[in-house]
Amino acid sequence: MQSVRGRLGLGRLLPLGGPDDGTWITEQAAVRALWRKAAGIPGVRLQSMRIGPVPHEPVLEPAVRPPTGGLPPGPLGIEAAFTGSVTTPVPQAAEQLRTILLETADEDLGLSAATVDLRVTDLHEGPEADGGPQTAENVMMPPSKEAPTRSSAPATATEPLRGVIGELADVASAVPGVARLTAPLGGHPVRVTHQDDPPARHIQIQLAVVPGRHPLEVARAVRDAVTVAATSDVRVPTTAAVLITGTAA
């Protein structure tokens, strides 16, 4: 049950970049990054946020195999609820919030956010409002300092990884911008699968990114590094996918 709750807490696995980038990010990690930026808007207090595909919009086929449950590359929509201040016009606050969310998604993360739908739930009078974000099973919430989630902590085995997987883990960990390897989906942070007919090899890596580094750029560097390290036989095509489970704290 704990494992299921942890998996559900990650939210959707969102495509990062384009179809050739082979990178996904957990909805939880993306929401946290957006939430941090939006926290600086005067008079705006976020209550909830979700990110998902835009209905009826075309999607693309990813160049590499996605993580289980990974959404195909395509336009994403952000839905957020917030309370506004009686001293700031609601349309002005909403426009500031919409601008910050779109810019952060594009420039800081690499998400293809196309729409932002906002809902005002209440108005507050001063900077010290009573209460905090409301909880619900289907709502992504901000990070909790008291109770970090599974994706914010390193997930390592009781013994160091060995063999090919251990070598690839060392290669990925050494890429600048990688904070640590993680495994919120269970198992090892690095997974290698083989296909016999036709021969092919696929690598999946789960990781967190250090503060100040662009997640998509780090993921591209990791994919390049592990693909080169794993290509011992040029006759066997090797692909790699990266799942980012955490960004700057």
Secondary structure, 3 states (H helix, E strand, C coil): CHHHHHHHHCCCEEEECCCCCCEEEEHHHHHHHHHHHHCCCCCCEEEEEEEEECCCCCCCCCCCCCCCCECCCCCEEEEEEEEEECCCCHHHHHHHHHHHHHHHHHHHHCCCEEEEEEEEEEEECCCCCCCCCCCCCCCECCCCCCCCCHHHCCCCCCCCCCHHHHHHHHHHHCCCCEEEECCCCCCCCEEEEEECCCCEEEEEEEEEECCCCCHHHHHHHHHHHHHHHHCCCCCCCEEEEEEEEECCC
